[in-house]
Amino acid sequence: MKKILLSLLLLLVCFASEAKVIKVTLSDGSVKVFTSSELSAIDFNDDGTIIITTYDGEQLPALDATFDELTISDEATVSDIFPDMLSFNIDADGIPVDLHSTRNITKINYVYPSVDPFGEPITLSGTILIPEEIWNGQKQSEGILMVNHYTKFHRDEAPTISNGELENMLLANPLKPNYIIVESDFYGFGATVRFPQAFMQGMVNARASLDGLLAARAVLDEMGFQYGPLCFNIGYSSGGFDALASQKLRDMEYADQISFDKTFSGGGPSDVCEAYRQYVEIDSTAYNAVPLLLMVCTNETQKLNLPYSDVFQPYISNRIDELILSKAFSSWPVCDSIGREKKIHEILSETYCDLESPESQFVQQLFKDFSMTKDDWTPDPSQRIYLFHSRGDDYVPIKSARPMIPFLKERGFEPSIIPGKTNLQTNFVVRNMGHLSATLIYFIQTLAGIEAWPLMYTDGQLNPAYQALVSNDIDVVMFMRQLDAMGIDCRALISRIVAYMSSGEGGEGTALDLTTIIMLLNEQLEKAGFTQEELLEMAEDSGLDINKFITDLIAYFSEQPPVDDEQIDEQSGNGEVIEQPAPARRAARLIKAIDHNSTPAAQYEQQLRQWLGEYLK
């Protein structure tokens, strides 16, 4: 009885503070960890055991009355360490990746202090995934991958409970990189599962990620693990949005504690308001549980007290607790329950499908405040950002992702599709892939960037040889001039292509008509489902100046073609023509063209020659 009374007193003390954790030893010897505000009731049995009921209604089995209070102020508290396995075997939108690559890991679940959406102290949970080779000391970690998890619906999808596809893709792929993953459950999962999640709520998940990263470092330091010098910020889908939010919050509040070598954000909106508007205007999405989740989480975490009967159609409004707040279903059962074929106007009420209604305008303003394009962020130019989005994304409209590019450009970031060329690498040219299948492209490019980092950078500075290689723009017209110098007549070649495209028959001597080329190009673009405007958009997003290219192209075709081989024999000092073999003449012209139009490759080769010259002295 004394033990039970002491335990009860301890629980009452714990209940008085949010920033406490209770470690409960079950009768079978297993251990569970709860935040103090997660426990609802304690019932005493006649046999001296007790039953604890959590706020979500779960009843723990009969327990021995053994409790440990864990104070978490500045230090993170480890709650569980256990072996696990990551497995890389993906089938996205019918595209199988059948590699069956697996990897053993040690998983450390921990709890740490942070704040809730209202600025109040709260205890969150997160996980650390350590590859077996690092855990056993066989290999050294190169750094930390801070992963922002993608959209979750079911309580058991929390990172501390299960492993998601992105974690598997990053660590269990055949390359098996030597990194440690750190990942927060976010508010609304794990230790705070009793609360509605903060889906797309701007800074809430960002703070959870950054506080979780700091706490994970403390855990690893306490355990004596060297986690490596590099740190990458990663996320896809809603996690891509949260990765941008983490970069923003890092720049604003955590710059003295955290620096990212690069943020890899893919497949997410940057403008939440525009995403909402696009859903309503397009009246469709292949993932129609997301607009439902967005409206519910905004209403709950912002305490708007909007009646769901005003927000949704009747067949949905009376099922919000069941479909969303219970966290009893994953996303696709929710989609199936409301009907995957349902349009947005069949989900949202007429009021919220009217973008000009006062109610809709009110939530749009909230969404603008959540967006990464809100004018309260001055991005740190020392940080590097990668943005990825498929133009065929059927979950997250492309128009809700593109605003990030002009936002960053206005603040000194210049987009380039070439890694390392600038501090803003972009890829918005993946055209015909859906949201899920585009994940593979994002993963490949992210992994390539992470793996290539030690080769491209030294102490955060770009390798001088690589910097020289990417410092110049790719000039197609210059390349054509060099082909001309080699004896390949680009004008005649393009003329023949134009003749073939316009008549279906090849022919030499067709007069070159630049207008015809542009018209034929537009015709081919339309056949492929493109427009010239979209091509210009893609070029701009990738940092290519298409207008300069067209101007240079017109200038190129206005020039006189190079003289024939027979007319370019060198002249001696007295005017006598000295005939040279054709290959020698072409080589001389090529060298002259390269000297006149220096290419990145030529500069790189010259650097190598200089280095070899110094070495051989």
C-alpha positions in Angstrom: 0.0 0.0 0.0 2.8 2.4 0.9 4.4 1.7 -2.5 1.2 2.4 -4.3 0.6 5.6 -2.3 4.1 6.8 -3.1 3.6 6.0 -6.8 0.3 7.9 -6.8 2.0 10.9 -5.1 4.7 10.8 -7.8 2.1 10.7 -10.5 0.3 13.7 -9.0 3.6 15.6 -8.9 4.2 14.7 -12.5 0.8 15.8 -13.6 1.5 19.3 -12.3 4.1 19.9 -15.0 3.9 19.4 -18.8 7.7 18.9 -19.2 7.8 15.6 -17.4 8.0 12.0 -18.6 6.8 8.9 -16.7 8.5 5.6 -17.4 6.2 2.8 -16.5 7.4 -0.8 -15.9 4.7 -3.2 -17.0 4.0 -6.5 -15.2 5.6 -8.4 -18.1 8.9 -6.5 -17.6 8.5 -4.2 -20.6 8.7 -0.4 -20.3 6.5 2.3 -21.7 7.2 6.0 -21.6 4.5 8.7 -21.3 4.3 12.4 -21.0 2.6 13.5 -17.8 -0.4 15.0 -19.6 -0.9 11.9 -21.6 -2.3 9.9 -18.7 -6.0 10.2 -17.8 -7.0 7.9 -15.0 -5.5 5.4 -12.5 -7.6 2.5 -11.2 -6.5 0.4 -8.3 -7.3 -3.3 -8.3 -7.9 -5.5 -5.2 -4.7 -7.5 -5.9 -2.6 -4.4 -5.6 -2.0 -3.8 -9.3 -3.3 -0.8 -11.1 -4.7 0.1 -14.6 -3.7 3.3 -16.3 -6.0 4.8 -18.9 -4.5 7.3 -21.5 -6.3 10.3 -22.8 -7.0 8.5 -26.1 -8.9 5.8 -24.3 -6.2 3.1 -24.3 -6.1 0.9 -21.2 -2.7 -0.5 -20.2 -2.8 -3.9 -18.7 -2.4 -4.5 -14.9 0.9 -2.9 -13.9 3.3 -3.2 -11.0 3.3 0.1 -9.2 6.8 1.1 -10.3 7.3 4.5 -11.8 10.3 6.6 -12.6 10.1 10.3 -13.1 12.4 11.6 -15.8 13.0 15.3 -15.7 13.7 16.8 -19.1 14.9 20.4 -19.1 18.0 20.8 -21.2 18.8 17.1 -21.8 16.9 14.6 -24.0 15.8 11.4 -22.3 16.2 8.1 -24.0 13.2 5.9 -23.6 14.0 2.9 -25.8 16.8 1.3 -27.7 16.2 -1.7 -30.0 17.3 -3.3 -33.2 15.4 -2.8 -36.4 15.7 -3.2 -40.1 15.2 -0.9 -43.1 14.2 -2.4 -46.4 14.4 -0.8 -49.8 11.8 -2.3 -52.1 9.4 0.2 -53.7 6.6 0.2 -56.2 5.4 3.8 -56.9 2.7 4.4 -59.5 3.4 1.1 -61.1 7.2 1.7 -61.3 8.8 -1.2 -59.5 12.2 -0.9 -57.9 12.9 -4.5 -57.1 16.2 -4.5 -55.3 15.3 -6.1 -52.0 18.1 -4.2 -50.3 18.0 -4.3 -46.5 20.0 -2.9 -43.7 20.2 -3.5 -40.0 19.9 -0.5 -37.8 19.7 0.4 -34.1 16.7 2.6 -33.3 16.8 5.0 -30.4 13.5 6.6 -29.4 13.8 9.6 -27.2 11.7 12.4 -25.8 12.7 16.1 -25.6 11.3 19.5 -24.6 9.8 21.8 -27.2 6.7 24.0 -27.5 3.2 23.4 -28.8 1.4 25.5 -31.5 0.5 28.0 -28.9 4.0 28.5 -27.5 3.4 26.4 -24.4 6.1 23.9 -23.1 5.5 20.4 -24.2 7.3 17.1 -24.5 7.8 15.7 -28.0 9.2 12.4 -29.2 11.7 11.5 -31.9 13.8 8.7 -33.2 17.5 8.1 -34.2 18.3 5.5 -36.8 21.9 4.3 -36.6 23.2 1.8 -39.3 24.6 -1.4 -37.8 28.1 -0.7 -39.2 28.2 2.7 -37.3 26.6 1.3 -34.2 29.2 -1.5 -34.1 32.1 0.9 -34.8 33.0 -0.7 -38.1 32.4 2.5 -40.0 32.4 6.2 -39.0 29.3 8.4 -39.6 29.8 11.1 -42.1 26.9 13.2 -40.7 23.2 13.5 -39.8 20.3 13.4 -42.1 17.5 15.4 -40.5 14.3 13.9 -42.0 11.0 15.6 -42.0 8.4 12.9 -42.3 5.7 13.0 -45.1 1.9 13.0 -44.5 0.8 10.6 -41.8 -2.8 9.7 -40.8 -2.5 6.6 -38.6 -1.1 6.8 -35.1 1.1 3.8 -35.8 2.8 5.6 -38.7 4.8 7.8 -36.3 8.6 7.5 -36.9 9.1 6.2 -33.4 6.8 3.3 -34.2 7.4 2.5 -37.9 9.9 3.2 -40.6 8.7 5.1 -43.7 9.7 4.8 -47.3 12.0 7.8 -47.3 14.1 6.5 -44.4 14.4 3.2 -46.3 15.4 4.9 -49.5 18.1 7.0 -47.8 19.8 4.3 -45.8 18.8 0.9 -47.1 19.5 1.6 -50.8 22.4 -0.4 -52.4 24.9 2.5 -51.7 24.2 2.2 -48.0 25.6 5.7 -47.1 27.2 6.2 -43.7 24.8 8.6 -42.1 22.6 8.7 -39.0 18.9 9.7 -39.5 17.2 11.9 -36.9 13.4 12.3 -37.2 10.7 13.9 -35.0 7.3 12.4 -34.6 6.0 16.0 -34.8 3.2 17.4 -32.6 0.2 15.1 -32.8 2.1 11.8 -33.0 4.1 9.7 -30.6 4.3 11.4 -27.2 1.6 13.9 -28.2 -0.7 11.6 -30.1 -3.7 12.7 -28.1 -3.6 16.1 -29.9 -4.6 16.8 -33.5 -1.5 17.0 -35.7 -0.1 20.3 -37.0 -0.2 19.4 -40.7 1.0 22.2 -42.9 1.0 24.6 -39.9 4.2 26.5 -40.8 6.7 26.8 -38.0 5.2 24.2 -35.6 6.8 21.1 -37.3 10.0 23.1 -38.0 10.5 23.8 -34.3 9.8 20.1 -33.6 12.5 19.1 -36.1 15.1 21.6 -34.9 14.6 20.9 -31.2 14.6 17.2 -32.0 18.0 17.6 -33.8 19.6 19.4 -30.9 18.2 16.8 -28.5 19.5 13.9 -30.7 22.9 15.4 -30.7 22.8 15.5 -26.9 21.8 11.8 -26.8 24.6 10.8 -29.2 27.1 12.9 -27.3 26.1 11.3 -24.0 26.4 7.8 -25.6 29.9 8.7 -27.0 28.9 8.5 -30.7 30.7 10.6 -33.2 27.9 11.6 -35.6 30.1 13.3 -38.2 30.5 16.9 -39.4 27.8 17.1 -42.1 24.1 17.8 -41.6 21.5 17.7 -44.3 17.8 18.8 -44.0 15.6 16.4 -46.0 11.9 16.1 -46.8 9.4 15.1 -49.5 5.7 15.9 -50.0 4.4 17.7 -46.8 7.9 16.8 -45.4 9.4 18.9 -48.3 7.3 21.9 -47.0 8.5 21.2 -43.4 12.1 21.0 -44.6 11.7 24.5 -46.0 10.0 25.6 -42.8 13.0 24.1 -40.9 15.4 26.1 -43.0 13.4 29.2 -42.5 13.2 28.8 -38.7 16.9 27.8 -38.6 17.8 31.1 -40.3 15.6 33.1 -38.0 16.2 31.6 -34.6 18.7 28.6 -34.6 21.6 29.9 -36.7 24.0 30.0 -33.8 23.3 26.3 -33.1 22.5 24.6 -36.4 23.9 24.9 -39.9 22.7 22.8 -42.8 25.1 21.8 -45.5 22.1 21.6 -47.8 18.3 21.5 -47.6 16.7 19.0 -50.0 13.0 19.9 -50.4 10.9 18.0 -52.8 7.2 17.6 -53.8 5.7 20.0 -51.4 3.9 23.3 -51.7 5.7 26.5 -50.7 2.5 28.5 -50.8 -0.2 26.8 -48.8 -2.8 29.4 -49.8 -2.1 28.7 -53.5 -2.4 24.9 -52.9 -5.9 25.5 -51.4 -6.9 27.7 -54.3 -5.6 25.2 -56.8 -7.5 22.3 -55.2 -10.7 24.4 -55.5 -10.1 25.7 -59.0 -8.9 22.4 -60.4 -11.7 20.6 -58.4 -9.6 17.5 -58.2 -6.6 15.8 -56.6 -5.5 12.2 -56.7 -5.1 12.4 -53.0 -8.3 13.9 -51.8 -7.8 13.1 -48.1 -5.2 15.9 -48.0 -7.6 18.9 -48.4 -9.7 17.2 -45.7 -6.7 16.9 -43.4 -5.6 20.4 -44.1 -8.9 22.0 -43.1 -9.3 19.8 -40.0 -5.8 20.4 -38.7 -6.0 24.1 -39.3 -9.3 24.3 -37.4 -8.1 22.2 -34.5 -4.5 23.5 -34.0 -5.5 27.1 -34.5 -8.6 26.7 -32.3 -10.9 28.3 -34.8 -14.0 26.4 -33.6 -15.4 26.3 -37.1 -18.5 23.9 -37.2 -17.5 21.1 -39.5 -21.1 21.1 -40.8 -20.1 24.5 -42.4 -16.8 23.3 -43.7 -17.6 19.9 -45.3 -20.4 18.1 -47.1 -22.8 16.4 -44.7 -21.6 12.9 -45.4 -18.1 13.9 -44.2 -18.8 16.5 -41.5 -20.2 14.0 -39.0 -17.3 11.6 -39.5 -14.3 13.9 -38.7 -13.6 12.2 -35.4 -13.7 8.8 -37.0 -11.7 9.6 -40.2 -9.1 12.2 -38.9 -9.0 12.9 -35.2 -9.0 9.2 -34.1 -5.8 8.6 -36.2 -7.3 5.1 -36.6 -6.8 4.9 -40.4 -4.0 5.5 -42.8 -4.5 7.9 -45.7 -5.8 5.5 -48.4 -8.6 4.0 -46.3 -9.7 7.6 -45.7 -9.6 8.3 -49.4 -11.6 5.1 -50.0 -14.1 6.0 -47.3 -14.9 9.4 -48.8 -14.5 8.0 -52.4 -11.3 8.4 -54.4 -13.4 9.7 -57.3 -14.9 12.5 -55.3 -14.2 16.1 -56.5 -13.2 18.9 -54.1 -16.7 20.4 -54.4 -18.1 17.1 -53.2 -15.9 17.2 -50.1 -15.8 20.9 -49.1 -18.9 22.9 -48.6 -20.1 25.4 -51.2 -19.0 28.2 -48.9 -15.3 27.0 -48.8 -15.4 26.2 -52.6 -16.3 29.9 -53.2 -12.8 31.5 -53.0 -14.4 35.0 -52.6 -16.6 34.1 -49.6 -15.7 35.7 -46.3 -15.2 32.3 -44.7 -12.8 31.2 -47.5 -11.0 34.5 -47.5 -10.4 34.0 -43.7 -8.7 30.6 -44.0 -6.8 31.8 -47.1 -5.2 34.5 -45.0 -4.2 31.9 -42.4 -2.7 29.7 -45.2 -0.7 32.7 -46.4 0.7 33.1 -42.9 1.7 29.4 -42.9 3.4 29.7 -46.3 7.1 29.8 -46.9 6.7 32.8 -49.2 5.5 35.1 -46.4 7.7 38.1 -46.3 9.1 37.6 -42.8 12.1 35.5 -43.8 15.5 36.7 -45.0 17.2 33.5 -46.2 20.8 33.0 -45.1 22.9 33.0 -48.4 25.5 30.8 -46.8 22.9 28.0 -46.8 22.3 25.9 -49.9 18.8 24.8 -51.0 17.6 22.2 -53.5 14.0 22.5 -54.8 12.4 19.6 -56.7 8.9 19.3 -58.1 7.4 17.3 -60.9 5.2 19.3 -63.3 2.9 16.3 -63.5 2.4 16.1 -59.8 -1.1 14.9 -59.2 -1.1 15.5 -55.4 0.5 18.9 -54.9 -0.2 21.4 -57.7 2.9 22.8 -59.4 1.6 26.3 -59.1 1.7 26.0 -55.3 5.4 25.0 -55.4 6.8 27.5 -58.0 6.4 30.6 -55.8 9.4 29.6 -53.8 11.7 30.2 -56.8 10.9 33.9 -57.4 10.8 34.4 -53.6 14.4 33.2 -53.2 15.5 35.0 -56.4 14.2 38.3 -55.0 16.5 37.7 -52.0 19.7 37.0 -53.9 19.4 33.3 -54.7 20.0 32.4 -58.4 18.4 29.1 -59.6 20.5 26.6 -61.5 19.8 23.0 -62.4 23.6 22.3 -62.0 24.7 21.2 -58.5 27.0 23.6 -56.8 26.7 26.3 -59.5 24.8 28.5 -57.1 23.3 28.2 -53.6 19.9 27.4 -55.2 19.7 24.1 -57.2 16.4 23.5 -58.8 14.7 20.7 -60.8 11.2 21.7 -62.0 11.5 20.0 -65.4 10.4 16.5 -64.5 7.3 16.6 -66.7 5.2 13.5 -66.8 5.6 11.8 -63.4 3.0 11.7 -60.6 3.7 12.6 -57.0 4.7 9.1 -55.9 6.8 8.0 -58.9 8.6 11.4 -58.8 9.7 10.5 -55.3 12.3 8.2 -57.0 13.8 11.0 -59.0 13.9 13.2 -55.8 15.6 10.4 -53.9 18.2 9.7 -56.6 19.2 13.3 -56.9 19.2 13.8 -53.1 21.3 10.7 -52.5 23.6 11.7 -55.3 24.1 15.2 -53.8 24.8 13.7 -50.4 27.2 11.1 -51.7 29.1 13.6 -53.9 29.3 16.2 -51.2 32.7 15.1 -49.7 34.1 15.2 -53.3 32.7 18.5 -54.2 33.2 20.4 -51.0 36.0 20.8 -48.4 35.0 22.3 -45.1 31.9 23.7 -46.8 33.9 25.3 -49.7 33.4 24.2 -53.2 36.3 22.3 -54.8 38.1 24.9 -57.0 38.4 22.6 -59.9 34.7 21.8 -59.8 33.8 25.5 -59.2 35.7 26.4 -62.4 33.9 23.6 -64.3 30.5 25.0 -63.4 31.2 28.7 -63.2 30.4 29.4 -66.9 27.0 29.1 -68.5 26.4 26.3 -71.0 26.4 28.1 -74.4 24.7 26.0 -77.1 25.5 28.5 -79.8 29.2 28.4 -78.8 29.0 24.6 -79.1 27.6 24.9 -82.6 30.4 27.2 -83.6 32.9 24.6 -82.4 31.1 21.9 -84.4 31.4 24.2 -87.4 35.1 24.5 -86.8 35.4 20.7 -86.9 33.8 20.8 -90.3 30.2 19.9 -89.3 28.0 22.6 -90.9 25.3 23.1 -88.3 23.3 25.5 -90.5 23.0 22.9 -93.2 22.2 20.3 -90.7 19.4 22.3 -89.1 18.1 23.3 -92.5 17.8 19.6 -93.4 16.0 18.9 -90.1 13.6 21.8 -90.8 12.9 20.4 -94.3 12.3 17.0 -93.0 9.9 18.2 -90.2 7.9 20.4 -92.6 7.7 18.0 -95.6 8.5 14.6 -94.2 11.4 14.4 -96.7 15.0 15.1 -96.2 16.6 17.5 -98.6 19.7 19.6 -98.9 19.9 23.2 -99.8 16.6 24.1 -98.1 16.6 27.8 -97.2 16.9 28.3 -93.4 13.8 30.1 -92.0 14.1 30.7 -88.2 10.4 31.5 -88.0 9.7 28.1 -89.5 11.9 26.5 -86.9 10.1 28.2 -84.1 6.7 27.2 -85.5 7.8 23.6 -85.9 9.2 23.6 -82.4 5.9 24.8 -81.1 4.1 22.1 -83.1 6.3 19.4 -81.6 5.8 20.9 -78.1 2.1 20.7 -78.5 2.3 17.1 -79.5 4.2 16.4 -76.3 1.7 18.3 -74.2 3.8 21.4 -73.8 3.3 25.1 -74.6 6.0 27.6 -75.3 5.0 29.5 -72.2 5.6 26.3 -70.1 9.0 25.8 -71.8 10.0 29.3 -70.9 8.8 28.7 -67.3 10.9 25.5 -67.1 13.9 27.3 -68.5 13.5 30.1 -66.0 13.0 27.7 -63.1 16.2 25.9 -64.1 18.3 29.1 -64.3 18.5 29.1 -68.1 18.1 32.4 -70.0 16.0 31.2 -73.0 15.6 34.7 -74.4 19.4 35.1 -74.5 19.6 31.7 -76.2 17.1 32.8 -78.9 19.0 36.1 -79.4 22.3 34.3 -79.8 20.7 31.8 -82.1 19.4 34.5 -84.4 22.9 36.1 -84.4 24.5 32.8 -85.2 22.3 32.2 -88.2 22.9 35.8 -89.4 26.6 35.2 -89.5 28.4 34.1 -92.6 29.2 30.4 -92.5 32.8 29.4 -92.3 34.7 29.2 -95.6 35.1 25.8 -97.3 38.2 23.7 -96.4 39.7 24.3 -99.8 39.7 28.1 -99.1 41.4 28.1 -95.7 44.9 27.0 -96.5 47.3 29.2 -94.6 49.2 31.8 -96.5 53.0 32.2 -96.2 54.6 35.5 -95.5 54.9 36.3 -99.2 51.2 35.4 -100.0 51.9 31.9 -101.2 49.2 29.4 -100.3 50.5 26.5 -98.3 48.1 23.6 -98.6 47.3 21.6 -95.4 45.6 18.2 -95.0 41.9 18.6 -94.1 42.2 17.1 -90.6 45.0 19.6 -89.8 42.9 22.5 -91.1 39.9 21.4 -89.0 42.0 20.9 -85.9 43.5 24.3 -86.3 40.1 25.8 -86.7 38.8 24.0 -83.6 41.7 25.2 -81.5 41.0 28.7 -82.7 37.3 28.4 -81.8 38.1 27.0 -78.4 40.5 29.8 -77.7 37.9 32.3 -78.9 35.0 30.7 -76.9 36.6 29.2 -73.8 34.4 26.4 -72.4 34.3 25.1 -68.8 35.8 21.9 -70.0 38.7 23.7 -71.6 39.3 25.7 -68.5 39.3 22.6 -66.4 41.7 20.9 -68.8 44.0 24.0 -68.7 44.0 23.8 -64.9 45.0 20.2 -65.1 47.8 21.0 -67.5 49.1 23.7 -65.2 48.9 21.4 -62.2 50.8 18.7 -64.1 53.3 21.2 -65.3 54.1 22.3 -61.7 54.2 18.6 -60.6 56.7 17.6 -63.3 59.1 20.5 -62.7 
